[in-house]
């Protein structure tokens, strides 16, 4: 059994990998018996090194801790960056996992978290570049931090339409920007399938039902799992 860690800018998530299956777990809830069964920890982080160190201190020192970084090429996927390590490891793992789930398929991969990342992957496994923009909460926070009379609220609407109050206008504007970015990405370079993942994936999915969307909530962990038995 292996422990997989996804350390993000907003929160950290963990999965136990055993027999090809992934199960959700809270790091602080892992008992002594489970620690004794964990062979190694595989970690992907886009957070500060200090945050990784703090989490690593919770893990028994005898267990190998393997921090995955973006590579020039692995598992049939080719990184398009001239400096491969500068591609965010979350984007790299999403590419690796998507290529395994949908081999020989042109893909658009959208990861909707703190940021929305959009990447194109050819059927031959070549990364063809991508975009990064602020996620819906980050967009709202940016507006709120620079304006005096704009406010937000926790809400969700069934459709995007002209808003008649400030909170809804701000919320829908952020969602419209993300949905619009995904639609534009697909329009300028259509693919056979769009893979949608990340914390806001289900939220965005309902505004994209006319596109060939497939929801893959564990995409980053599926990418991490490829490193357990690399080939």
Buried (B, 14 or more C-beta within 10 A) or exposed (E): EBBBBBBBBEEBBBBBBEEEEBEEBEBEEBEEEEEEEBEBBBBBBBBEEEBBEEBBEEBEEEBEBEBBEBBBEBBEBBBBBEEBEEBBBBBBBBBBBBBBBBEEBBBBBBBBBBBBBBBBBBBEBBBBEBBEEBBBBBBBBEBEEEEEEBEBEEEEEEEEEEBEEBBBBBBBBBBBBBBEBBBEBBEEEEBEBBBBBBBBBEBBBEBBEEBEBBEBEBBBBBBBBBBBEEE
